[in-house]
Amino acid sequence: MDICHRYPELTRSKWRMSPKVFAGITRRVERVQREIADADRREWFELHYGEEKWGNKTELFKILDRCKEELKRYPHHPWRTPKVRELKGHCTRLICCGYFHPQATLLHAFLEREEVRAFQRAVFNERAHEAEVLGRLVRDYLADRQRDLDGEA
């Protein structure tokens, strides 16, 4: 409303902006400035979406929508997780690209669909990555087996 009073010519223009557009603009600008200042966030976006090309707004919005969908898969922002190693030109954040870890090995698990969904929900609620939890479960299993073997000896 303050802008409408200061610049009445905007309110009479056929292209005028409604007061709701101005509401909270300072807060939104400050939020974006904080996001831009976050070096880890900038790096993550650059490594995951820096090579994207678009010719018009529609194509750009498709890329942004794809990014939003990807981010929904994570229980928290992936750029807040530690890097598993430094590898120039590649994301090595634990939650999204942890397979770059030098000791990483792919394992497969056979579960029914409902078990997979339940596991995914539990891991999401724990704010972890599925591979982190699977690794922990395997290490716990191996430690239990070793204790059993030590007890038999």
VMD Tcl script that builds the backbone (N, CA, C; Angstrom):
set m [mol new atoms 459]
animate dup $m
set s [atomselect $m all]
$s set {name element resname resid chain x y z} {
  {N N MET 1 A 0.828 -1.184 0.000}
  {CA C MET 1 A 0.000 0.000 0.000}
  {C C MET 1 A 0.874 1.250 0.000}
  {N N ASP 2 A 2.014 1.157 0.712}
  {CA C ASP 2 A 2.909 2.303 0.780}
  {C C ASP 2 A 3.391 2.683 -0.625}
  {N N ILE 3 A 3.740 1.692 -1.436}
  {CA C ILE 3 A 4.198 1.963 -2.805}
  {C C ILE 3 A 3.074 2.584 -3.622}
  {N N CYS 4 A 1.847 2.107 -3.437}
  {CA C CYS 4 A 0.704 2.672 -4.166}
  {C C CYS 4 A 0.515 4.146 -3.819}
  {N N HIS 5 A 0.745 4.503 -2.559}
  {CA C HIS 5 A 0.605 5.909 -2.157}
  {C C HIS 5 A 1.766 6.759 -2.658}
  {N N ARG 6 A 2.969 6.176 -2.636}
  {CA C ARG 6 A 4.130 6.930 -3.106}
  {C C ARG 6 A 4.141 7.106 -4.620}
  {N N TYR 7 A 3.665 6.081 -5.329}
  {CA C TYR 7 A 3.700 6.108 -6.795}
  {C C TYR 7 A 2.295 5.868 -7.357}
  {N N PRO 8 A 1.425 6.848 -7.234}
  {CA C PRO 8 A 0.033 6.661 -7.662}
  {C C PRO 8 A -0.091 6.363 -9.157}
  {N N GLU 9 A 0.892 6.775 -9.961}
  {CA C GLU 9 A 0.805 6.507 -11.397}
  {C C GLU 9 A 0.816 4.999 -11.689}
  {N N LEU 10 A 1.412 4.197 -10.792}
  {CA C LEU 10 A 1.404 2.746 -10.974}
  {C C LEU 10 A 0.002 2.179 -10.794}
  {N N THR 11 A -0.762 2.772 -9.901}
  {CA C THR 11 A -2.101 2.248 -9.634}
  {C C THR 11 A -3.079 2.622 -10.738}
  {N N ARG 12 A -2.766 3.647 -11.519}
  {CA C ARG 12 A -3.663 4.051 -12.608}
  {C C ARG 12 A -3.283 3.393 -13.925}
  {N N SER 13 A -2.112 2.805 -13.971}
  {CA C SER 13 A -1.633 2.169 -15.200}
  {C C SER 13 A -2.409 0.886 -15.462}
  {N N LYS 14 A -2.561 0.550 -16.739}
  {CA C LYS 14 A -3.229 -0.718 -17.051}
  {C C LYS 14 A -2.323 -1.902 -16.729}
  {N N TRP 15 A -1.023 -1.649 -16.546}
  {CA C TRP 15 A -0.062 -2.700 -16.198}
  {C C TRP 15 A 0.261 -2.695 -14.710}
  {N N ARG 16 A -0.541 -2.067 -13.913}
  {CA C ARG 16 A -0.225 -1.904 -12.497}
  {C C ARG 16 A -0.079 -3.263 -11.790}
  {N N MET 17 A 0.669 -3.210 -10.732}
  {CA C MET 17 A 0.847 -4.407 -9.913}
  {C C MET 17 A -0.030 -4.265 -8.687}
  {N N SER 18 A -0.656 -5.344 -8.328}
  {CA C SER 18 A -1.534 -5.292 -7.164}
  {C C SER 18 A -0.690 -5.227 -5.887}
  {N N PRO 19 A -1.257 -4.705 -4.808}
  {CA C PRO 19 A -0.516 -4.611 -3.540}
  {C C PRO 19 A -0.021 -5.965 -3.048}
  {N N LYS 20 A -0.730 -7.049 -3.373}
  {CA C LYS 20 A -0.278 -8.351 -2.876}
  {C C LYS 20 A 1.049 -8.767 -3.505}
  {N N VAL 21 A 1.371 -8.229 -4.676}
  {CA C VAL 21 A 2.663 -8.522 -5.293}
  {C C VAL 21 A 3.780 -7.905 -4.464}
  {N N PHE 22 A 3.522 -6.720 -3.928}
  {CA C PHE 22 A 4.535 -6.022 -3.152}
  {C C PHE 22 A 4.660 -6.579 -1.737}
  {N N ALA 23 A 3.603 -7.184 -1.238}
  {CA C ALA 23 A 3.602 -7.666 0.140}
  {C C ALA 23 A 4.705 -8.706 0.337}
  {N N GLY 24 A 5.567 -8.462 1.273}
  {CA C GLY 24 A 6.613 -9.419 1.617}
  {C C GLY 24 A 7.774 -9.466 0.643}
  {N N ILE 25 A 7.852 -8.521 -0.274}
  {CA C ILE 25 A 8.916 -8.583 -1.273}
  {C C ILE 25 A 10.295 -8.461 -0.634}
  {N N THR 26 A 10.432 -7.661 0.387}
  {CA C THR 26 A 11.721 -7.509 1.062}
  {C C THR 26 A 12.147 -8.829 1.683}
  {N N ARG 27 A 11.209 -9.490 2.333}
  {CA C ARG 27 A 11.501 -10.778 2.958}
  {C C ARG 27 A 11.910 -11.814 1.908}
  {N N ARG 28 A 11.219 -11.829 0.762}
  {CA C ARG 28 A 11.558 -12.780 -0.303}
  {C C ARG 28 A 12.931 -12.481 -0.886}
  {N N VAL 29 A 13.231 -11.208 -1.092}
  {CA C VAL 29 A 14.545 -10.830 -1.634}
  {C C VAL 29 A 15.647 -11.236 -0.655}
  {N N GLU 30 A 15.443 -11.006 0.632}
  {CA C GLU 30 A 16.440 -11.394 1.631}
  {C C GLU 30 A 16.647 -12.902 1.649}
  {N N ARG 31 A 15.568 -13.671 1.510}
  {CA C ARG 31 A 15.685 -15.133 1.486}
  {C C ARG 31 A 16.511 -15.582 0.279}
  {N N VAL 32 A 16.233 -15.006 -0.870}
  {CA C VAL 32 A 16.978 -15.365 -2.081}
  {C C VAL 32 A 18.444 -14.970 -1.940}
  {N N GLN 33 A 18.707 -13.818 -1.351}
  {CA C GLN 33 A 20.099 -13.396 -1.137}
  {C C GLN 33 A 20.838 -14.382 -0.237}
  {N N ARG 34 A 20.164 -14.886 0.817}
  {CA C ARG 34 A 20.790 -15.893 1.688}
  {C C ARG 34 A 21.062 -17.174 0.912}
  {N N GLU 35 A 20.107 -17.582 0.067}
  {CA C GLU 35 A 20.291 -18.797 -0.730}
  {C C GLU 35 A 21.480 -18.650 -1.677}
  {N N ILE 36 A 21.597 -17.501 -2.313}
  {CA C ILE 36 A 22.685 -17.259 -3.255}
  {C C ILE 36 A 24.024 -17.221 -2.521}
  {N N ALA 37 A 24.039 -16.719 -1.305}
  {CA C ALA 37 A 25.280 -16.614 -0.534}
  {C C ALA 37 A 25.779 -17.972 -0.042}
  {N N ASP 38 A 24.934 -18.995 -0.029}
  {CA C ASP 38 A 25.307 -20.322 0.455}
  {C C ASP 38 A 26.132 -21.039 -0.626}
  {N N ALA 39 A 27.451 -21.121 -0.420}
  {CA C ALA 39 A 28.354 -21.700 -1.422}
  {C C ALA 39 A 28.039 -23.171 -1.690}
  {N N ASP 40 A 27.699 -23.936 -0.648}
  {CA C ASP 40 A 27.382 -25.350 -0.843}
  {C C ASP 40 A 26.139 -25.522 -1.708}
  {N N ARG 41 A 25.155 -24.679 -1.482}
  {CA C ARG 41 A 23.919 -24.740 -2.273}
  {C C ARG 41 A 24.207 -24.409 -3.738}
  {N N ARG 42 A 24.963 -23.335 -3.964}
  {CA C ARG 42 A 25.315 -22.950 -5.334}
  {C C ARG 42 A 26.067 -24.075 -6.025}
  {N N GLU 43 A 27.024 -24.691 -5.317}
  {CA C GLU 43 A 27.805 -25.781 -5.905}
  {C C GLU 43 A 26.911 -26.961 -6.272}
  {N N TRP 44 A 25.996 -27.334 -5.369}
  {CA C TRP 44 A 25.113 -28.474 -5.641}
  {C C TRP 44 A 24.287 -28.223 -6.897}
  {N N PHE 45 A 23.661 -27.042 -6.988}
  {CA C PHE 45 A 22.851 -26.732 -8.157}
  {C C PHE 45 A 23.694 -26.699 -9.424}
  {N N GLU 46 A 24.891 -26.153 -9.328}
  {CA C GLU 46 A 25.750 -26.087 -10.510}
  {C C GLU 46 A 26.142 -27.488 -10.981}
  {N N LEU 47 A 26.486 -28.362 -10.037}
  {CA C LEU 47 A 26.899 -29.710 -10.413}
  {C C LEU 47 A 25.742 -30.562 -10.917}
  {N N HIS 48 A 24.535 -30.319 -10.412}
  {CA C HIS 48 A 23.395 -31.130 -10.829}
  {C C HIS 48 A 22.633 -30.529 -12.006}
  {N N TYR 49 A 22.622 -29.213 -12.125}
  {CA C TYR 49 A 21.804 -28.564 -13.157}
  {C C TYR 49 A 22.562 -27.525 -13.976}
  {N N GLY 50 A 23.872 -27.426 -13.781}
  {CA C GLY 50 A 24.656 -26.408 -14.468}
  {C C GLY 50 A 24.800 -26.604 -15.959}
  {N N GLU 51 A 24.625 -27.836 -16.438}
  {CA C GLU 51 A 24.769 -28.128 -17.863}
  {C C GLU 51 A 23.443 -28.037 -18.622}
  {N N GLU 52 A 22.373 -27.755 -17.906}
  {CA C GLU 52 A 21.047 -27.690 -18.536}
  {C C GLU 52 A 20.977 -26.543 -19.543}
  {N N LYS 53 A 20.296 -26.780 -20.639}
  {CA C LYS 53 A 20.099 -25.758 -21.672}
  {C C LYS 53 A 18.594 -25.579 -21.882}
  {N N TRP 54 A 18.187 -24.345 -22.119}
  {CA C TRP 54 A 16.784 -24.062 -22.406}
  {C C TRP 54 A 16.714 -22.946 -23.428}
  {N N GLY 55 A 15.662 -22.992 -24.220}
  {CA C GLY 55 A 15.485 -21.989 -25.259}
  {C C GLY 55 A 14.419 -20.965 -24.943}
  {N N ASN 56 A 13.518 -21.321 -24.028}
  {CA C ASN 56 A 12.432 -20.402 -23.676}
  {C C ASN 56 A 12.006 -20.660 -22.235}
  {N N LYS 57 A 11.068 -19.855 -21.761}
  {CA C LYS 57 A 10.631 -19.971 -20.367}
  {C C LYS 57 A 9.990 -21.323 -20.078}
  {N N THR 58 A 9.254 -21.852 -21.025}
  {CA C THR 58 A 8.592 -23.137 -20.814}
  {C C THR 58 A 9.622 -24.223 -20.535}
  {N N GLU 59 A 10.680 -24.249 -21.326}
  {CA C GLU 59 A 11.733 -25.241 -21.108}
  {C C GLU 59 A 12.443 -25.017 -19.777}
  {N N LEU 60 A 12.672 -23.753 -19.424}
  {CA C LEU 60 A 13.305 -23.436 -18.147}
  {C C LEU 60 A 12.438 -23.917 -16.988}
  {N N PHE 61 A 11.131 -23.675 -17.068}
  {CA C PHE 61 A 10.236 -24.108 -15.994}
  {C C PHE 61 A 10.173 -25.626 -15.893}
  {N N LYS 62 A 10.328 -26.339 -17.000}
  {CA C LYS 62 A 10.378 -27.809 -16.948}
  {C C LYS 62 A 11.607 -28.264 -16.165}
  {N N ILE 63 A 12.729 -27.604 -16.404}
  {CA C ILE 63 A 13.951 -27.935 -15.668}
  {C C ILE 63 A 13.760 -27.643 -14.182}
  {N N LEU 64 A 13.188 -26.494 -13.866}
  {CA C LEU 64 A 12.953 -26.133 -12.468}
  {C C LEU 64 A 12.000 -27.117 -11.792}
  {N N ASP 65 A 10.970 -27.542 -12.516}
  {CA C ASP 65 A 10.032 -28.529 -11.962}
  {C C ASP 65 A 10.739 -29.854 -11.690}
  {N N ARG 66 A 11.624 -30.260 -12.605}
  {CA C ARG 66 A 12.380 -31.495 -12.415}
  {C C ARG 66 A 13.270 -31.390 -11.181}
  {N N CYS 67 A 13.873 -30.223 -10.997}
  {CA C CYS 67 A 14.711 -29.986 -9.822}
  {C C CYS 67 A 13.874 -30.059 -8.541}
  {N N LYS 68 A 12.706 -29.428 -8.545}
  {CA C LYS 68 A 11.832 -29.467 -7.368}
  {C C LYS 68 A 11.428 -30.902 -7.035}
  {N N GLU 69 A 11.116 -31.698 -8.062}
  {CA C GLU 69 A 10.739 -33.092 -7.838}
  {C C GLU 69 A 11.910 -33.879 -7.252}
  {N N GLU 70 A 13.116 -33.612 -7.763}
  {CA C GLU 70 A 14.291 -34.296 -7.218}
  {C C GLU 70 A 14.479 -33.941 -5.753}
  {N N LEU 71 A 14.344 -32.666 -5.413}
  {CA C LEU 71 A 14.555 -32.241 -4.040}
  {C C LEU 71 A 13.516 -32.820 -3.084}
  {N N LYS 72 A 12.314 -33.131 -3.584}
  {CA C LYS 72 A 11.285 -33.733 -2.728}
  {C C LYS 72 A 11.691 -35.122 -2.250}
  {N N ARG 73 A 12.573 -35.796 -2.983}
  {CA C ARG 73 A 12.993 -37.156 -2.615}
  {C C ARG 73 A 13.868 -37.169 -1.368}
  {N N TYR 74 A 14.493 -36.048 -1.057}
  {CA C TYR 74 A 15.437 -35.999 0.049}
  {C C TYR 74 A 14.742 -35.552 1.331}
  {N N PRO 75 A 15.129 -36.117 2.472}
  {CA C PRO 75 A 14.525 -35.696 3.738}
  {C C PRO 75 A 15.004 -34.321 4.189}
  {N N HIS 76 A 16.104 -33.867 3.639}
  {CA C HIS 76 A 16.622 -32.520 3.921}
  {C C HIS 76 A 17.453 -32.110 2.716}
  {N N HIS 77 A 17.901 -30.878 2.705}
  {CA C HIS 77 A 18.625 -30.375 1.539}
  {C C HIS 77 A 19.938 -31.132 1.350}
  {N N PRO 78 A 20.164 -31.674 0.157}
  {CA C PRO 78 A 21.360 -32.498 -0.061}
  {C C PRO 78 A 22.670 -31.743 0.110}
  {N N TRP 79 A 22.679 -30.445 -0.117}
  {CA C TRP 79 A 23.924 -29.686 0.016}
  {C C TRP 79 A 24.338 -29.519 1.466}
  {N N ARG 80 A 23.494 -29.927 2.403}
  {CA C ARG 80 A 23.841 -29.850 3.827}
  {C C ARG 80 A 24.520 -31.120 4.316}
  {N N THR 81 A 24.562 -32.151 3.487}
  {CA C THR 81 A 25.234 -33.387 3.885}
  {C C THR 81 A 26.711 -33.292 3.522}
  {N N PRO 82 A 27.543 -34.054 4.216}
  {CA C PRO 82 A 28.983 -33.965 3.940}
  {C C PRO 82 A 29.340 -34.567 2.585}
  {N N LYS 83 A 30.470 -34.119 2.069}
  {CA C LYS 83 A 31.019 -34.714 0.852}
  {C C LYS 83 A 31.777 -35.964 1.259}
  {N N VAL 84 A 31.695 -37.013 0.456}
  {CA C VAL 84 A 32.433 -38.231 0.782}
  {C C VAL 84 A 33.878 -38.143 0.309}
  {N N ARG 85 A 34.141 -37.254 -0.645}
  {CA C ARG 85 A 35.503 -36.964 -1.083}
  {C C ARG 85 A 35.463 -35.773 -2.021}
  {N N GLU 86 A 36.620 -35.214 -2.300}
  {CA C GLU 86 A 36.713 -34.123 -3.259}
  {C C GLU 86 A 36.939 -34.719 -4.638}
  {N N LEU 87 A 36.083 -34.375 -5.564}
  {CA C LEU 87 A 36.196 -34.870 -6.930}
  {C C LEU 87 A 35.748 -33.745 -7.847}
  {N N LYS 88 A 36.692 -33.092 -8.483}
  {CA C LYS 88 A 36.400 -31.897 -9.282}
  {C C LYS 88 A 35.370 -32.206 -10.372}
  {N N GLY 89 A 34.347 -31.358 -10.434}
  {CA C GLY 89 A 33.328 -31.484 -11.469}
  {C C GLY 89 A 32.230 -32.493 -11.173}
  {N N HIS 90 A 32.247 -33.090 -9.968}
  {CA C HIS 90 A 31.227 -34.077 -9.596}
  {C C HIS 90 A 30.727 -33.799 -8.187}
  {N N CYS 91 A 29.441 -33.991 -8.004}
  {CA C CYS 91 A 28.867 -33.914 -6.665}
  {C C CYS 91 A 29.234 -35.200 -5.932}
  {N N THR 92 A 29.680 -35.076 -4.708}
  {CA C THR 92 A 29.972 -36.257 -3.899}
  {C C THR 92 A 29.275 -36.157 -2.542}
  {N N ARG 93 A 28.147 -35.441 -2.517}
  {CA C ARG 93 A 27.387 -35.305 -1.267}
  {C C ARG 93 A 26.844 -36.672 -0.877}
  {N N LEU 94 A 26.914 -36.971 0.388}
  {CA C LEU 94 A 26.557 -38.293 0.893}
  {C C LEU 94 A 25.143 -38.695 0.520}
  {N N ILE 95 A 24.188 -37.794 0.648}
  {CA C ILE 95 A 22.787 -38.178 0.480}
  {C C ILE 95 A 22.382 -38.392 -0.976}
  {N N CYS 96 A 23.043 -37.738 -1.905}
  {CA C CYS 96 A 22.605 -37.866 -3.299}
  {C C CYS 96 A 23.630 -38.575 -4.177}
  {N N CYS 97 A 24.891 -38.419 -3.905}
  {CA C CYS 97 A 25.921 -38.971 -4.786}
  {C C CYS 97 A 26.997 -39.704 -3.992}
  {N N GLY 98 A 26.611 -40.343 -2.900}
  {CA C GLY 98 A 27.552 -41.046 -2.032}
  {C C GLY 98 A 28.224 -42.230 -2.692}
  {N N TYR 99 A 27.699 -42.674 -3.832}
  {CA C TYR 99 A 28.303 -43.805 -4.528}
  {C C TYR 99 A 29.688 -43.455 -5.074}
  {N N PHE 100 A 30.070 -42.170 -5.024}
  {CA C PHE 100 A 31.412 -41.766 -5.426}
  {C C PHE 100 A 32.443 -42.063 -4.332}
  {N N HIS 101 A 31.971 -42.500 -3.162}
  {CA C HIS 101 A 32.894 -42.796 -2.074}
  {C C HIS 101 A 33.869 -43.875 -2.543}
  {N N PRO 102 A 35.158 -43.714 -2.259}
  {CA C PRO 102 A 36.132 -44.679 -2.766}
  {C C PRO 102 A 35.909 -46.103 -2.258}
  {N N GLN 103 A 35.240 -46.245 -1.121}
  {CA C GLN 103 A 34.981 -47.577 -0.572}
  {C C GLN 103 A 33.568 -48.085 -0.887}
  {N N ALA 104 A 32.810 -47.330 -1.674}
  {CA C ALA 104 A 31.414 -47.695 -1.940}
  {C C ALA 104 A 31.321 -48.908 -2.865}
  {N N THR 105 A 30.401 -49.796 -2.537}
  {CA C THR 105 A 30.099 -50.963 -3.358}
  {C C THR 105 A 28.582 -51.101 -3.387}
  {N N LEU 106 A 28.055 -51.352 -4.544}
  {CA C LEU 106 A 26.614 -51.488 -4.706}
  {C C LEU 106 A 26.152 -52.855 -4.215}
  {N N LEU 107 A 25.129 -52.852 -3.368}
  {CA C LEU 107 A 24.509 -54.085 -2.889}
  {C C LEU 107 A 23.047 -54.096 -3.308}
  {N N HIS 108 A 22.493 -55.252 -3.429}
  {CA C HIS 108 A 21.073 -55.377 -3.764}
  {C C HIS 108 A 20.356 -56.057 -2.606}
  {N N ALA 109 A 19.125 -55.666 -2.382}
  {CA C ALA 109 A 18.299 -56.283 -1.351}
  {C C ALA 109 A 16.986 -56.716 -1.996}
  {N N PHE 110 A 16.500 -57.866 -1.597}
  {CA C PHE 110 A 15.237 -58.360 -2.120}
  {C C PHE 110 A 14.152 -58.145 -1.070}
  {N N LEU 111 A 13.255 -57.224 -1.371}
  {CA C LEU 111 A 12.162 -56.888 -0.466}
  {C C LEU 111 A 10.869 -56.819 -1.262}
  {N N GLU 112 A 9.763 -57.046 -0.574}
  {CA C GLU 112 A 8.470 -56.858 -1.216}
  {C C GLU 112 A 8.171 -55.369 -1.294}
  {N N ARG 113 A 7.265 -54.992 -2.185}
  {CA C ARG 113 A 6.973 -53.566 -2.401}
  {C C ARG 113 A 6.615 -52.838 -1.119}
  {N N GLU 114 A 5.765 -53.447 -0.317}
  {CA C GLU 114 A 5.349 -52.799 0.940}
  {C C GLU 114 A 6.528 -52.634 1.894}
  {N N GLU 115 A 7.433 -53.618 1.903}
  {CA C GLU 115 A 8.621 -53.508 2.747}
  {C C GLU 115 A 9.513 -52.364 2.266}
  {N N VAL 116 A 9.638 -52.234 0.955}
  {CA C VAL 116 A 10.446 -51.146 0.393}
  {C C VAL 116 A 9.844 -49.805 0.778}
  {N N ARG 117 A 8.543 -49.661 0.621}
  {CA C ARG 117 A 7.884 -48.397 0.976}
  {C C ARG 117 A 8.049 -48.078 2.457}
  {N N ALA 118 A 7.873 -49.092 3.301}
  {CA C ALA 118 A 8.029 -48.885 4.743}
  {C C ALA 118 A 9.470 -48.476 5.073}
  {N N PHE 119 A 10.426 -49.134 4.426}
  {CA C PHE 119 A 11.836 -48.792 4.635}
  {C C PHE 119 A 12.113 -47.365 4.183}
  {N N GLN 120 A 11.618 -46.990 3.023}
  {CA C GLN 120 A 11.838 -45.643 2.507}
  {C C GLN 120 A 11.236 -44.591 3.430}
  {N N ARG 121 A 10.029 -44.848 3.947}
  {CA C ARG 121 A 9.410 -43.907 4.881}
  {C C ARG 121 A 10.231 -43.772 6.155}
  {N N ALA 122 A 10.680 -44.915 6.687}
  {CA C ALA 122 A 11.462 -44.897 7.930}
  {C C ALA 122 A 12.771 -44.138 7.739}
  {N N VAL 123 A 13.433 -44.380 6.626}
  {CA C VAL 123 A 14.701 -43.703 6.348}
  {C C VAL 123 A 14.467 -42.208 6.166}
  {N N PHE 124 A 13.407 -41.853 5.448}
  {CA C PHE 124 A 13.074 -40.449 5.238}
  {C C PHE 124 A 12.839 -39.766 6.572}
  {N N ASN 125 A 12.066 -40.411 7.454}
  {CA C ASN 125 A 11.772 -39.837 8.766}
  {C C ASN 125 A 13.018 -39.718 9.627}
  {N N GLU 126 A 13.993 -40.571 9.379}
  {CA C GLU 126 A 15.262 -40.512 10.102}
  {C C GLU 126 A 16.173 -39.429 9.526}
  {N N ARG 127 A 15.764 -38.858 8.396}
  {CA C ARG 127 A 16.537 -37.831 7.689}
  {C C ARG 127 A 17.887 -38.375 7.259}
  {N N ALA 128 A 17.847 -39.584 6.716}
  {CA C ALA 128 A 19.071 -40.240 6.269}
  {C C ALA 128 A 18.894 -40.675 4.816}
  {N N HIS 129 A 19.920 -41.272 4.285}
  {CA C HIS 129 A 19.869 -41.830 2.933}
  {C C HIS 129 A 19.728 -43.340 3.069}
  {N N GLU 130 A 19.027 -43.946 2.133}
  {CA C GLU 130 A 18.807 -45.393 2.188}
  {C C GLU 130 A 20.126 -46.152 2.283}
  {N N ALA 131 A 21.124 -45.730 1.523}
  {CA C ALA 131 A 22.415 -46.423 1.531}
  {C C ALA 131 A 23.100 -46.319 2.893}
  {N N GLU 132 A 22.946 -45.155 3.566}
  {CA C GLU 132 A 23.533 -45.010 4.900}
  {C C GLU 132 A 22.937 -46.039 5.856}
  {N N VAL 133 A 21.619 -46.156 5.834}
  {CA C VAL 133 A 20.934 -47.060 6.758}
  {C C VAL 133 A 21.238 -48.512 6.406}
  {N N LEU 134 A 21.233 -48.854 5.126}
  {CA C LEU 134 A 21.581 -50.225 4.724}
  {C C LEU 134 A 22.999 -50.571 5.163}
  {N N GLY 135 A 23.914 -49.634 4.977}
  {CA C GLY 135 A 25.286 -49.870 5.411}
  {C C GLY 135 A 25.369 -50.116 6.903}
  {N N ARG 136 A 24.633 -49.323 7.667}
  {CA C ARG 136 A 24.612 -49.487 9.125}
  {C C ARG 136 A 24.031 -50.853 9.502}
  {N N LEU 137 A 22.950 -51.253 8.825}
  {CA C LEU 137 A 22.335 -52.547 9.121}
  {C C LEU 137 A 23.287 -53.698 8.816}
  {N N VAL 138 A 23.993 -53.623 7.699}
  {CA C VAL 138 A 24.943 -54.675 7.330}
  {C C VAL 138 A 26.092 -54.717 8.332}
  {N N ARG 139 A 26.631 -53.547 8.709}
  {CA C ARG 139 A 27.729 -53.519 9.683}
  {C C ARG 139 A 27.277 -54.081 11.035}
  {N N ASP 140 A 26.052 -53.738 11.468}
  {CA C ASP 140 A 25.528 -54.291 12.728}
  {C C ASP 140 A 25.375 -55.810 12.629}
  {N N TYR 141 A 24.876 -56.273 11.509}
  {CA C TYR 141 A 24.708 -57.716 11.291}
  {C C TYR 141 A 26.065 -58.419 11.365}
  {N N LEU 142 A 27.057 -57.866 10.685}
  {CA C LEU 142 A 28.392 -58.473 10.694}
  {C C LEU 142 A 28.996 -58.459 12.093}
  {N N ALA 143 A 28.784 -57.385 12.837}
  {CA C ALA 143 A 29.298 -57.315 14.207}
  {C C ALA 143 A 28.613 -58.360 15.089}
  {N N ASP 144 A 27.297 -58.550 14.933}
  {CA C ASP 144 A 26.571 -59.570 15.691}
  {C C ASP 144 A 27.080 -60.964 15.349}
  {N N ARG 145 A 27.289 -61.213 14.064}
  {CA C ARG 145 A 27.811 -62.524 13.625}
  {C C ARG 145 A 29.185 -62.774 14.233}
  {N N GLN 146 A 30.029 -61.744 14.247}
  {CA C GLN 146 A 31.363 -61.902 14.804}
  {C C GLN 146 A 31.288 -62.200 16.294}
  {N N ARG 147 A 30.367 -61.525 17.016}
  {CA C ARG 147 A 30.198 -61.796 18.445}
  {C C ARG 147 A 29.729 -63.220 18.655}
  {N N ASP 148 A 28.804 -63.716 17.817}
  {CA C ASP 148 A 28.331 -65.091 17.919}
  {C C ASP 148 A 29.472 -66.079 17.695}
  {N N LEU 149 A 30.305 -65.793 16.674}
  {CA C LEU 149 A 31.430 -66.684 16.386}
  {C C LEU 149 A 32.456 -66.659 17.523}
  {N N ASP 150 A 32.691 -65.463 18.072}
  {CA C ASP 150 A 33.636 -65.357 19.190}
  {C C ASP 150 A 33.102 -66.098 20.420}
  {N N GLY 151 A 31.788 -66.093 20.612}
  {CA C GLY 151 A 31.167 -66.763 21.748}
  {C C GLY 151 A 31.219 -68.275 21.610}
  {N N GLU 152 A 31.185 -68.778 20.376}
  {CA C GLU 152 A 31.245 -70.228 20.130}
  {C C GLU 152 A 32.652 -70.753 20.318}
  {N N ALA 153 A 33.642 -69.914 20.125}
  {CA C ALA 153 A 35.037 -70.381 20.168}
  {C C ALA 153 A 35.541 -70.578 21.559}
}
mol reanalyze $m
mol bondsrecalc $m
mol representation Tube
mol addrep $m
